[in-house]
Amino acid sequence: MAPLHVVILAAGQGKRMKSRLPKVLHRLAGRTLLEHVAAAVQKLDPATIHVVYGHGGSQVRDAQSALGVQWVEQREQLGTGHAVEQAMPGIPDEATVLVLYADVPLIAAGTLRETVTATADGSLALITTPVDDASGYGRILRDDDGCVIGIVEDKDANDDQRSIREINTGILAAGAASLRGWLGRIDNNNAQGERYLTDVIALAVSDGDGARSISPGALEEVLGVNDRSQLAKLERYYQHQQAERLMGEGVTIADPSRLDIRGEVDVGQDVSLDVNVILEGNVVIAEGVRIGPNCIIKDAEIGAGSEIHANTVIEQARVGSGCRIGPYARLRPGTDLAEEVHIGNFVEVKNTRVGRGSKANHLTYLGDSRIGKKVNVGAGTITCNYDGAEKHTTIIEDDVFVGSGVELVAPITVRAGATIGAGATVTKDIPSGVLSVNRGRQTTVENWARPTKKNKAPK
């Protein structure tokens, strides 16, 4: 089998986006447009991915340095044919070349695989599709037998040709040696004064290689992004597809139009997602989990049967099975909750392990802590983990009861079974099984008058 080389054209400026950001770096479902295309072609196991860049080149390269692609600069914008030609020196003659566009983000790997397969007999293969309004698109020209014989760009088409509804998507595949030869023969004799990649179709037909057309599974696969309105429409289509997938796997979604998935999500059966839930990065949600409205979960794992109540934010954290989180809770990176943990309203947890059955139900901050099993943390408790220069650890062992309004000044260890009275400021380790109380003496002042504001003289 011939090695596959992929050429992604990403040199366009995208003026209609009205942005200082290069068009291919705008995001759809949390990924850049270029990342979407690269992810699709990676499923074909290509030998090399060549990205042809121009406008904002250094910005694109720097932002997408982790893609693992071969960067190719198009210094002058002389057309799509010229752009592909810039990548050809790095492609061997025996390869198959697949050409795509970085601003067509939702192309499916299956459609691309079919396109590449269609070149096995030496044909050029291109993706075409009928549309209701073909304005602005190149039209597919066919002979009386229905065979593709060429493409005419919209600005170069006559009235009869403009009535054609079948359009060129720009995505094509061909043998490298043939494509190299055709690219060397195209000219810029057209309304734009550019070297069109589409001109290679007529050359392939005239050389007897032929051109085969492939249809996408859905029109949205081949729609490009030229402005923010088109970007928003593709975002909604993508999110609808993700919601349909999850519902097909046994997930209840209160309103599919108000769910956003911005990454890779693995969701078990009988999960319930309320409105305005956002799932980002790599998220694993086990069966039977219930997630309330307006929750954001990013790069996190939620154990079976847990409940995440409204307006909770969970990031880079693990929640065990049977937990109850929120409402209005925040689990920050490094949080690791065991089974049946309760983290309540307005509780923030960061870089902390919490043991099975422990509870912090109200208005609490737990940072850089190690908390054992069956610990009760009272309302208004905070771990004072930062001394202005370094972070320090608070250790609370099993079966500790922490009263309300307690300050635990790290580094400190509270041994198993200890009880801390409300209002304490704890600066020393507490032994196992004791009661620790640390309060100032309460004083009552009789006949005391509260200060009042003095009336100011009028100006």
Secondary structure, DSSP 8 states (H G I E B T S, - for coil): ---EEEEEEE----GGG--SS-GGGSEETTEEHHHHHHHHHHTT--SEEEEEE-TTHHHHHHHTGGG--EEEE--S---HHHHHHHHGGGS-TTSEEEEEETT-TT--HHHHHHHHHTTTTS-EEEEEEE-S--TTS-EEEE-TTS-EEEEE-GGG--HHHHT--EEEEEEEEEEHHHHHHHHHH----STT-S--TTHHHHHHHHTT--EEEE--SSGGGG----SHHHHHHHHHHHHHHHHHHHHHTT-EES-GGGEEEEEEEEE-TT-EE-TTEEEEEEEEE-TT-EE-TT-EEES-EE-TT-EE-TT-EEES-EE-TT-EE-SS-EE-TT-EE-TT-EEEET-EEES-EE-TT-EEEES-EEESEEE-TT-EE-TT-EEE-B-SS-B--EEE-TT-EE-TT-EEESSEEE-TT-EE-TT-EE-S-B-TT-EE---------TT------------
